[in-house]
Amino acid sequence: MSIKEDRLVESLLFSAGKPLSVEEIQETTGLPPKHVNEAIEHLMQSYNVDRKNATSLEIVKAGNKFIMQVKKPFTDKSIMVAKPEIKTDLLKTLALIAFHQPVKQSNLRHMIGERIYADVDQLITLHLIHSEPHGATEMLTTTRLFPEYFGIDSTKPEEIREFLAKKVIGHVVKDQQGEPDEKEEDATEESDDASLAKSQMKNDT
């Protein structure tokens, strides 16, 4: 194992912008899996322990993959210059699916209206949810990629719900502050969605 191999794995994690598995790193670099694992261990030790107070980055495990990301104390500032990958309305739909899963698509239509069909199509395309025929409707659940996508080092429903509730509610508040000319009824609808997220999280825990 060499410093050069550590730097090679580091460069992949830095440039990927998404979680990478040992297999993906191995296929790209040609390094043996053992060397990839050792490099990740060295880098996690360096970023998360040795240089903990000297860098704004960290390497965390998300599912069975690894991601280099900005530490939580710095995310509020860094997200201001980063284009969000998922719009607020779509994120709210995803949160509802995570809270209620397994959930019928027809039930979600009663909550958020006809846009559920387009939202579900988008989320399936992103591989964040899975859809199974259930009578005249579809049964929706999140996929294994879901926690990896958000860098959540957990597959526990309650921890995922808490993460999404904070993320959705944060977006709702920012949207309402940033769009003062929006119709009052739209703002009320968003507020109700945030309250629903909070309430459901409390009930499920």
C-alpha positions as a printed NumPy array, in Angstrom:
array([[  0.   ,   0.   ,   0.   ],
       [  1.434,   3.394,  -1.017],
       [  0.707,   7.077,  -0.473],
       [  0.141,   7.319,  -4.225],
       [ -2.712,   4.806,  -3.971],
       [ -4.231,   6.775,  -1.081],
       [ -4.149,   9.947,  -3.184],
       [ -5.698,   8.119,  -6.145],
       [ -8.654,   6.918,  -4.081],
       [ -8.925,  10.37 ,  -2.488],
       [ -9.163,  12.001,  -5.929],
       [-12.026,   9.696,  -6.925],
       [-14.016,  10.37 ,  -3.75 ],
       [-13.463,  14.106,  -4.134],
       [-14.505,  14.317,  -7.786],
       [-17.378,  11.795,  -7.719],
       [-19.879,  13.955,  -5.84 ],
       [-21.769,  10.789,  -4.901],
       [-21.203,   7.648,  -2.814],
       [-18.811,   5.091,  -4.337],
       [-18.509,   1.416,  -3.485],
       [-15.215,  -0.427,  -3.102],
       [-16.057,  -2.273,  -6.32 ],
       [-16.602,   0.986,  -8.244],
       [-13.298,   2.388,  -7.012],
       [-11.528,  -0.874,  -7.817],
       [-12.945,  -0.95 , -11.364],
       [-11.842,   2.636, -12.03 ],
       [ -8.379,   2.486, -10.474],
       [ -7.437,  -1.133, -11.09 ],
       [ -6.332,  -1.434,  -7.471],
       [ -6.986,  -4.694,  -5.591],
       [-10.048,  -4.49 ,  -3.284],
       [ -7.78 ,  -4.931,  -0.248],
       [ -5.758,  -1.87 ,  -1.256],
       [ -8.932,   0.145,  -1.828],
       [-10.213,  -0.728,   1.647],
       [ -6.859,   0.157,   3.202],
       [ -6.787,   3.485,   1.351],
       [-10.29 ,   4.333,   2.575],
       [ -9.285,   3.485,   6.153],
       [ -6.207,   5.731,   5.878],
       [ -8.245,   8.591,   4.388],
       [-10.995,   8.329,   7.008],
       [ -8.344,   8.387,   9.723],
       [ -6.745,  11.446,   8.13 ],
       [ -9.919,  13.453,   7.437],
       [-12.045,  12.412,  10.398],
       [ -9.433,  12.098,  13.16 ],
       [ -5.909,  13.375,  12.463],
       [ -6.975,  16.541,  10.592],
       [-10.458,  16.801,  12.063],
       [-10.122,  20.503,  12.89 ],
       [ -8.031,  21.379,   9.838],
       [-10.517,  20.57 ,   7.077],
       [-14.184,  21.193,   6.279],
       [-14.456,  17.803,   4.564],
       [-15.129,  14.337,   5.917],
       [-15.401,  10.817,   4.533],
       [-18.411,   8.852,   5.733],
       [-19.94 ,   5.482,   5.022],
       [-23.377,   5.59 ,   3.384],
       [-24.877,   2.128,   3.152],
       [-22.147,  -0.019,   1.628],
       [-20.516,   2.954,  -0.102],
       [-18.301,   5.893,   0.854],
       [-18.64 ,   9.587,   0.149],
       [-16.495,  12.667,   0.688],
       [-18.741,  15.509,   1.797],
       [-18.806,  18.879,   3.525],
       [-19.128,  18.641,   7.307],
       [-22.497,  19.629,   8.756],
       [-21.324,  22.922,  10.375],
       [-20.362,  24.186,   6.893],
       [-23.258,  22.869,   4.793],
       [-25.53 ,  25.909,   5.241],
       [-22.967,  28.169,   3.559],
       [-21.771,  25.733,   0.917],
       [-25.3  ,  24.836,  -0.205],
       [-25.86 ,  28.483,  -1.162],
       [-23.564,  28.03 ,  -4.176],
       [-24.571,  24.442,  -4.93 ],
       [-27.497,  23.816,  -7.27 ],
       [-30.002,  21.523,  -5.496],
       [-30.504,  18.231,  -7.319],
       [-34.067,  17.731,  -6.139],
       [-36.668,  20.496,  -6.077],
       [-38.613,  21.189,  -2.904],
       [-41.954,  19.797,  -4.087],
       [-40.332,  16.563,  -5.241],
       [-38.416,  16.331,  -1.98 ],
       [-41.67 ,  16.693,  -0.031],
       [-43.196,  13.83 ,  -2.006],
       [-40.142,  11.703,  -1.277],
       [-40.413,  12.572,   2.419],
       [-44.054,  11.485,   2.517],
       [-43.17 ,   8.167,   0.891],
       [-40.358,   7.638,   3.415],
       [-42.645,   8.496,   6.346],
       [-45.554,   6.304,   5.301],
       [-43.846,   3.448,   3.435],
       [-45.082,   1.108,   2.263],
       [-47.711,   3.532,   0.984],
       [-50.306,   3.372,  -1.776],
       [-49.925,   5.881,  -4.592],
       [-53.682,   6.52 ,  -4.383],
       [-53.314,   7.608,  -0.738],
       [-50.596,  10.084,  -1.69 ],
       [-52.83 ,  11.496,  -4.427],
       [-55.326,  12.487,  -1.726],
       [-52.502,  14.25 ,   0.166],
       [-50.796,  16.21 ,  -2.626],
       [-53.015,  15.936,  -5.694],
       [-52.482,  14.879,  -9.292],
       [-48.795,  15.826,  -9.341],
       [-48.079,  12.571,  -7.495],
       [-47.939,  10.693, -10.806],
       [-45.213,  12.906, -12.298],
       [-43.324,  12.944,  -8.981],
       [-43.367,   9.153,  -8.727],
       [-42.067,   8.84 , -12.296],
       [-39.19 ,  11.211, -11.472],
       [-38.284,   9.442,  -8.239],
       [-38.318,   6.062,  -9.968],
       [-36.016,   7.493, -12.663],
       [-33.658,   8.644,  -9.89 ],
       [-33.822,   5.097,  -8.417],
       [-34.91 ,   6.535,  -5.061],
       [-38.221,   4.688,  -4.831],
       [-39.603,   1.347,  -5.937],
       [-43.126,   0.778,  -7.275],
       [-45.076,  -2.501,  -7.19 ],
       [-48.572,  -3.107,  -8.611],
       [-51.148,  -3.292,  -5.804],
       [-54.666,  -3.84 ,  -7.071],
       [-55.722,  -0.776,  -9.034],
       [-52.86 ,   1.34 ,  -7.685],
       [-49.127,   1.096,  -6.882],
       [-47.374,   0.386,  -3.577],
       [-44.375,   2.676,  -3.039],
       [-41.227,   2.178,  -0.948],
       [-37.769,   3.732,  -0.872],
       [-34.822,   1.849,  -2.382],
       [-31.392,   0.929,  -1.006],
       [-29.983,   3.87 ,  -2.957],
       [-32.129,   6.257,  -0.927],
       [-29.846,   6.562,   2.162],
       [-26.757,   6.498,  -0.065],
       [-28.085,   9.376,  -2.173],
       [-28.437,  11.613,   0.871],
       [-25.298,  10.375,   2.629],
       [-27.265,   8.882,   5.523],
       [-25.238,   6.278,   7.408],
       [-28.367,   4.437,   8.438],
       [-31.198,   2.367,   7.039],
       [-33.357,   2.822,  10.148],
       [-36.734,   4.35 ,   9.171],
       [-36.867,   6.655,  12.204],
       [-33.437,   8.172,  11.465],
       [-34.275,   8.587,   7.783],
       [-37.575,  10.248,   8.729],
       [-35.839,  12.669,  11.079],
       [-33.282,  13.593,   8.415],
       [-35.93 ,  14.203,   5.762],
       [-38.215,  16.151,   8.089],
       [-35.415,  18.615,   8.848],
       [-34.439,  18.881,   5.184],
       [-37.987,  19.386,   3.904],
       [-38.965,  21.849,   6.633],
       [-35.772,  23.827,   6.003],
       [-36.542,  24.098,   2.301],
       [-40.134,  25.143,   2.977],
       [-39.073,  27.971,   5.305],
       [-36.448,  29.235,   2.848],
       [-38.902,  29.099,  -0.054],
       [-41.511,  31.087,   1.869],
       [-38.935,  33.725,   2.862],
       [-37.494,  33.948,  -0.631],
       [-40.838,  34.24 ,  -2.467],
       [-42.921,  36.871,  -0.613],
       [-45.192,  37.475,  -3.617],
       [-46.438,  33.903,  -3.706],
       [-50.136,  33.364,  -3.089],
       [-51.02 ,  32.981,   0.56 ],
       [-52.83 ,  29.705,  -0.084],
       [-49.665,  28.176,  -1.584],
       [-47.661,  29.186,   1.472],
       [-50.323,  27.675,   3.702],
       [-50.189,  24.423,   1.74 ],
       [-46.408,  24.228,   2.182],
       [-46.752,  24.944,   5.898],
       [-49.296,  22.146,   6.188],
       [-46.893,  19.76 ,   4.447],
       [-44.152,  20.654,   6.913],
       [-46.526,  20.152,   9.849],
       [-47.56 ,  16.782,   8.438],
       [-43.915,  15.748,   8.225],
       [-43.3  ,  16.742,  11.843],
       [-46.463,  15.049,  13.082],
       [-45.821,  11.803,  11.231],
       [-42.241,  11.641,  12.494],
       [-43.452,  11.954,  16.091],
       [-46.122,   9.317,  15.599],
       [-43.714,   6.819,  14.043],
       [-41.127,   7.24 ,  16.768]])
